[in-house]
Amino acid sequence: MQIALRIWNPETERMLTGYEAYRRIEGTVDKFQLIIECIPGFVMLSTGLKDKNGKLVYDGDIVKSFGDLHKIYWDDESAGFYKCPLGKKGQGFTQLRNIQYAEIAGNIYQPPATGS
C-alpha cells in the first residue's frame, strides 16, 4: 500500500498535497518522524478509502454521511480509523463502514460551510 498524506500549513492556511507535501518530508524516515514530532496534528494520513466522489479520505476530514457530519480520526488504542458524529453528545465512534456513500465536506482546519 502506498502511503498518502497531506500537511496543513498554518502560516499560509493552505493544505499541502502531492508533490508539495512530499517535498516537505523527503529524506530518511528519521526526518519524517522529526516533522511529525515538531508539528503534531498538522500531518494527516490517508485512510486508504475514498468517498462517493472518489476523493481519498484523510484523518481530520469531516464527511457528510446520511445527512450527518462526522469527523474522521485515528484511534491509537484500536489501531484504526473511525468516524465520530459532530454535535451529537453521547454518541460514540464507529468504524468507517459505508464511507463510499459519504462525501467530504471539509476538514478540521477548513470546516464545512454552514448548512453543509
C-alpha angles and dihedrals in degrees: 000000000000116000114236123187142158132206128219110220107206093190094061095022088230133131112234114213138163115004094357091058096042093047087060092056104033114130131054128349088250091061091048091052090048091056091050090051092048097049107027115188094019097088112074121195122211117247089217089239129108132220125232090279094053095254119142113251115227137195105271096031120134112219132190109226123176091338097311131100118235133184116225115220144162117245113207094197094054094032093225148092119266140173126230124194115247118231096007111111118206095026116113135210126286135197119264095265115155092010087143087071093051126088127219107245099175139300139256091275097040105034122199118269116262110279096027 
